[in-house]
Amino acid sequence: MLALFQSFGLPELGVILLIALIIFGPSKLPQIGKSIGKALREFRESSSEVGKAIQEGIEEEEKKEAKASAKTDEKEAKE
């Protein structure tokens, strides 16, 4: 998906903007831009929240594994 946006150059973006201007008119473009900006911001926030939740889950599992490993080490040391 990222490669798709990297292939857009200035001429391509200009054509897209011109088509949007023709279809929606100059009065609607700011509203559309604002809506797209809000949607992208919400998507980024959601992505970062999911990433944080995954990271917390991984850290929690690592702590559990470390505790289990410490317990088995203690049992082996007692024997």
Sine and cosine of phi, psi and omega as CSV:
sin_phi,cos_phi,sin_psi,cos_psi,sin_omega,cos_omega
0.00,0.00,-0.66,0.75,0.00,-1.00
-0.90,0.43,-0.58,0.81,0.02,-1.00
-0.89,0.46,-0.51,0.86,0.02,-1.00
-0.89,0.45,-0.69,0.72,-0.02,-1.00
-0.96,0.27,-0.46,0.89,0.02,-1.00
-0.95,0.31,-0.39,0.92,-0.02,-1.00
-0.99,0.14,-0.20,0.98,0.05,-1.00
-0.97,0.24,0.78,-0.63,0.09,-1.00
-0.95,-0.31,-0.10,-1.00,0.01,-1.00
-0.89,0.46,-0.67,0.74,0.01,-1.00
-0.89,0.46,-0.64,0.77,0.00,-1.00
-0.91,0.42,-0.68,0.73,0.03,-1.00
-0.90,0.43,-0.58,0.81,0.05,-1.00
-0.90,0.43,-0.67,0.74,0.03,-1.00
-0.90,0.44,-0.69,0.73,0.02,-1.00
-0.88,0.47,-0.69,0.72,0.02,-1.00
-0.89,0.45,-0.66,0.75,0.02,-1.00
-0.89,0.45,-0.68,0.73,0.03,-1.00
-0.90,0.44,-0.68,0.73,0.03,-1.00
-0.89,0.45,-0.63,0.77,0.02,-1.00
-0.89,0.45,-0.66,0.75,0.01,-1.00
-0.93,0.38,-0.69,0.72,-0.07,-1.00
-0.95,0.31,-0.75,0.66,-0.14,-0.99
-0.99,-0.12,-0.37,0.93,-0.02,-1.00
1.00,0.07,0.35,-0.94,-0.08,-1.00
-0.93,0.37,-0.39,0.92,-0.04,-1.00
-0.98,0.21,-0.44,0.90,-0.04,-1.00
-1.00,0.00,-0.36,0.93,-0.07,-1.00
-0.86,0.51,-0.68,0.74,0.04,-1.00
-0.88,0.47,-0.63,0.78,0.03,-1.00
-0.91,0.42,-0.67,0.74,0.00,-1.00
-0.91,0.42,-0.69,0.72,0.04,-1.00
-0.87,0.49,-0.66,0.75,0.02,-1.00
-0.90,0.43,-0.67,0.74,0.02,-1.00
-0.90,0.44,-0.68,0.73,0.02,-1.00
-0.91,0.42,-0.65,0.76,0.04,-1.00
-0.88,0.48,-0.69,0.73,0.04,-1.00
-0.89,0.46,-0.69,0.72,-0.02,-1.00
-0.89,0.46,-0.68,0.73,0.02,-1.00
-0.91,0.42,-0.65,0.76,0.01,-1.00
-0.89,0.46,-0.71,0.70,0.02,-1.00
-0.90,0.44,-0.63,0.78,0.03,-1.00
-0.89,0.45,-0.69,0.72,0.02,-1.00
-0.89,0.45,-0.67,0.74,0.02,-1.00
-0.89,0.45,-0.68,0.73,0.02,-1.00
-0.90,0.44,-0.67,0.74,0.01,-1.00
-0.88,0.47,-0.68,0.73,-0.02,-1.00
-0.93,0.36,-0.57,0.82,0.05,-1.00
-0.91,0.42,-0.67,0.74,0.03,-1.00
-0.90,0.44,-0.68,0.73,0.03,-1.00
-0.87,0.49,-0.67,0.74,0.03,-1.00
-0.90,0.43,-0.67,0.74,0.00,-1.00
-0.89,0.46,-0.66,0.75,0.03,-1.00
-0.90,0.43,-0.69,0.72,0.00,-1.00
-0.89,0.46,-0.67,0.75,0.03,-1.00
-0.90,0.44,-0.64,0.77,0.04,-1.00
-0.89,0.45,-0.66,0.75,0.02,-1.00
-0.90,0.44,-0.71,0.70,0.00,-1.00
-0.90,0.45,-0.62,0.78,0.02,-1.00
-0.90,0.44,-0.69,0.73,0.03,-1.00
-0.90,0.44,-0.63,0.78,0.02,-1.00
-0.90,0.43,-0.63,0.78,0.04,-1.00
-0.90,0.43,-0.67,0.74,0.03,-1.00
-0.88,0.47,-0.69,0.72,0.01,-1.00
-0.90,0.43,-0.63,0.77,0.01,-1.00
-0.91,0.42,-0.66,0.75,0.03,-1.00
-0.91,0.42,-0.68,0.74,0.02,-1.00
-0.90,0.44,-0.64,0.77,0.01,-1.00
-0.91,0.41,-0.64,0.76,0.02,-1.00
-0.90,0.43,-0.64,0.77,0.02,-1.00
-0.90,0.43,-0.68,0.73,0.02,-1.00
-0.92,0.39,-0.57,0.82,0.05,-1.00
-0.91,0.41,-0.63,0.77,0.03,-1.00
-0.90,0.43,-0.67,0.74,-0.01,-1.00
-0.90,0.43,-0.67,0.74,0.01,-1.00
-0.92,0.40,-0.58,0.82,-0.01,-1.00
-0.94,0.35,-0.57,0.82,0.01,-1.00
-0.94,0.34,-0.52,0.85,-0.03,-1.00
-0.98,0.22,0.00,0.00,0.00,0.00
